[in-house]
Amino acid sequence: MKIVKCVCQNIAWLSVGIFLCLAGSGAHANGAPVQPAKLLGTWWIDGSEGLDISGLSFCDGELLAVADKSSEGIYRLPIQAGSERVELKSKARFARPDLPDDQPVPLKVRALHYASTPLSMDFEGITCDASGVYLLSERHNRIAQLDTAAERARWLSPRWSESARERGYLQIFNAESEGLVKAGEDFWVALEREPRGLLRLGRDEVVGEDFRSLPEVAGLDFRGRAEDVTALAYFDGGLFTLERNAFAVCRRELTSLRAEWCVHYRDIEEAPKYVYQDTRFGKGEGLAINQQGIFVVLDNNGDARVADAEDRRGLLIQLAMPPFAIDAQRNGARKPQTP
């Protein structure tokens, strides 16, 4: 009987071990550390009223931004430590691209193009490389390259609306392609929600096919709201995701997309000083990373904040990297991998 009992116990432990291994692989949630974010600074964005700042990127040392309701301009944010406000300044003006003629354009989108220039592009992401600045249009699910010399934006070849919808993405109008970053030779596009995902594509591809699901993180809480991803950044070899409804920024390994660590900032976004009247808005939409930390811009969709009913400015917040990530950067070491 003792032998039988011992064998049964060993089988039971073996089963547990197999279960844990399976639970830690594939699309199952991983145990990446999720830590409260440390706030380093905040800036109310003067001149942002009615624009809905939606995307951020550091380009040549400048913090650049795009807005939902600005189809022919990009902006810069010259932030200063110690100040509580930053003026939204024009960086470049340009002519918007024409309707893309190489993909179907829904009737609603076509009508908006002619009825409202400010709403026709719905730029949600901005990124850059040595060749220039790139803008992501959620309205058309396309990337436009800004030609500052010609003062015009033009569509790049890759398109993905049809292939994404065939796979179940982009099913909700105005909850489609939401974030953009250039990482090495590839572009990454964030597909917002229900389901969320990422698309990796090369600049010269015609049709985007490389869709990726985001491995879940056990410590993130979306609090009954849709799991989403609204912005991307690339820094120090890692891909960063802004997971708006979880109030979180996660660093993810570029190949597997498994989270290495996350910071959450709900207590900051919903603090009495900062919270907007309608908490469906006043949410994180733009993300940029540099040596000084994590920068998140809140798109308030024209909503006023609770503390001042007359104030409809957007808010830029700066969060610190986790201490172990800072140490790794200083030492030139790779970030710790989760099991």
Secondary structure, 3 states (H helix, E strand, C coil): CHHHHHHHHHHHHHHHHHHHHHHCCCCCCECCCEEECCEEEEEEEECCCCCCEEEEEEECCEEEEEECCCCCEEEECCCCCCCCEEECEEEEECECCCCCCCCCCCHHHHHHHHHCCCCCCCEEEEEEECCEEEEEECCCCEEEEEECCCCEEEEEEEECHHHHHHCCCCCCCCCCEEEEEEECCEEEEEECECCCEEEEEECCCCECCEEECCCCECCCCCCCCCCECCEEEEECCEEEEEEHHHCEEEEECCCCCCEEEEEECHHHHCCCCCCECCCCCCEEEEEEEECCEEEEEEECCCCCECCECCCCCEEEEEECCCHHHHHHHHHCCCCCCCC
